[in-house]
Amino acid sequence: MSDKQYTDTVDTSPVIGARVGAYPNSIGGYLSLEWMPADVKNDGALGLDISAHRFRLLAGPELHHEVSNTLAVTGRAGIGLDIAHDSVSGSVLGVPVDSSETDLGLGFEFGAGLWFHIGGVEVGGEVSLPIAIHDDNANENDYDYNYTSVDLQLLFGVRFVTRSD
């Protein structure tokens, strides 16, 4: 769902993240941190090692609604930083190449999930739509970070919860 510049550069990639939050009633807040080692399509081209990483730091409100004693529905929206980092190393026609660059962009995300209560944990999943906007055009010495990425993420996990009844 991303623009052509992003989809021409990056393939589907895994994401590792952690989220912490609190909802004293049914509405609360959260903070999340994610890392995506991007699967770069042209890695190895011309004998160059290309690596790309995306880090995302978001905060926002979260809704947690208890549907029954065994099921909860969640919804959240967050805004924060999307940090893109790329590096290239190797040699082209015997000329060594070694460069890297980092760009800060705007990140935001919407998500919803279903969670089943099993003892002191919740097991379930979420679907989310993370979006990143970078608008740093390349000059002669840096990378072109002028893209919008719109991903579809599926999360399956275990949440550690404490309840005050």
C-alpha positions in Angstrom: 0.0 0.0 0.0 3.1 2.3 0.1 4.2 4.6 -2.6 6.3 3.4 -5.6 9.7 4.6 -4.2 9.2 2.5 -1.0 7.8 -0.6 -2.7 10.6 -0.6 -5.3 13.2 -0.6 -2.5 11.8 -2.8 0.4 10.2 -6.2 0.4 7.9 -7.6 3.2 10.0 -7.6 6.4 9.5 -8.9 9.9 9.0 -6.4 12.8 10.1 -6.9 16.4 8.5 -4.6 19.0 7.5 -4.0 22.6 4.7 -2.1 24.0 3.9 -0.9 27.5 0.7 0.7 28.6 -1.9 1.3 31.3 -5.7 1.7 31.2 -7.1 2.4 34.6 -10.6 2.2 33.2 -11.3 1.3 29.6 -9.2 4.2 28.2 -5.5 4.5 28.8 -2.3 5.1 27.0 0.7 3.2 25.6 4.3 3.6 24.4 5.8 1.3 21.8 9.2 0.7 20.2 9.6 -1.3 17.0 12.6 -2.4 14.9 12.3 -3.6 11.4 15.4 -5.0 9.6 14.2 -4.1 6.1 14.6 -6.7 3.3 16.2 -4.5 0.7 15.5 -5.6 -2.9 18.8 -4.6 -4.4 21.1 -5.9 -1.7 24.2 -7.4 -3.3 23.8 -5.3 -6.5 27.2 -4.3 -8.0 28.8 -6.3 -5.2 27.6 -3.9 -2.5 26.2 -4.9 0.9 23.1 -2.8 1.5 21.3 -2.8 4.9 18.4 -0.9 6.0 16.6 -0.6 9.4 13.5 1.2 10.6 12.9 2.1 14.2 9.6 3.5 15.3 8.8 5.1 18.7 5.1 5.9 19.2 2.8 7.0 22.0 -1.0 7.4 22.1 -4.3 6.5 23.6 -5.5 2.9 23.9 -9.0 1.6 24.4 -9.5 -1.7 26.2 -13.0 -3.0 26.4 -13.9 -6.2 28.3 -16.5 -8.0 26.2 -16.8 -10.9 28.6 -14.8 -12.6 31.4 -12.7 -14.3 28.7 -12.5 -11.7 25.9 -11.2 -8.1 25.5 -11.3 -5.9 22.4 -8.6 -3.2 22.0 -8.1 -0.2 19.8 -5.3 2.3 19.6 -3.8 5.2 17.7 -0.3 6.5 18.1 2.0 9.2 16.8 5.8 9.6 17.0 9.1 9.1 15.2 9.9 6.8 12.3 13.7 6.5 12.1 15.2 5.1 8.8 18.8 4.1 8.8 20.7 2.7 5.7 24.2 1.7 5.1 26.2 0.6 2.0 29.6 -1.0 2.0 31.8 -2.8 -0.6 33.6 -1.8 -3.7 32.6 -0.8 -7.2 35.3 -1.3 -9.9 37.9 -1.4 -7.1 36.8 1.8 -5.5 35.8 1.3 -1.8 32.3 2.4 -0.8 31.3 2.9 2.8 28.5 5.2 3.8 25.5 5.4 6.0 22.7 7.8 6.8 19.8 8.3 9.1 16.5 10.2 8.6 13.8 11.2 11.0 10.2 11.0 9.7 6.7 11.2 11.1 5.2 7.9 12.2 1.7 7.1 13.2 -0.4 4.0 13.5 -3.9 2.7 14.0 -4.6 -0.8 15.4 -7.3 -3.1 16.8 -7.2 -6.5 18.4 -8.9 -9.4 20.2 -7.4 -10.8 23.4 -8.5 -13.9 25.3 -7.9 -14.0 29.1 -6.0 -17.1 30.3 -5.0 -16.8 33.9 -2.7 -13.7 34.3 -2.0 -13.3 30.6 -4.0 -12.4 27.5 -3.4 -14.3 24.3 -4.6 -12.9 21.0 -3.7 -10.7 18.1 -4.0 -7.3 16.5 -4.1 -5.9 13.0 -2.5 -2.5 12.6 -1.8 0.1 9.9 1.6 1.8 10.5 2.3 4.8 8.3 5.6 6.7 7.9 6.2 9.9 6.1 9.8 10.9 5.1 10.4 14.0 3.0 14.2 14.4 2.8 15.1 14.7 -0.9 18.6 13.5 -1.9 21.4 15.9 -2.7 24.6 14.8 -4.3 26.0 13.3 -1.0 23.1 11.5 0.6 20.2 9.1 0.2 16.7 10.0 -1.0 14.3 9.6 1.9 11.3 11.0 0.1 8.6 8.4 0.6 5.5 7.3 2.4 5.2 3.8 3.7 1.8 2.3 4.6 2.2 -1.2 6.0 -0.3 -3.8 7.1 1.0 -5.6 10.3 -0.4 -8.7 11.9 0.6 -9.4 15.5 0.1 -12.5 17.5 1.2 -12.4 21.0 0.9 -12.9 24.8 0.3 -9.8 27.0 1.2 -9.8 30.6 -1.6 -8.0 32.5 -2.4 -7.1 36.1 -6.0 -6.5 37.1 -7.3 -4.6 40.1 -10.9 -5.8 40.7 
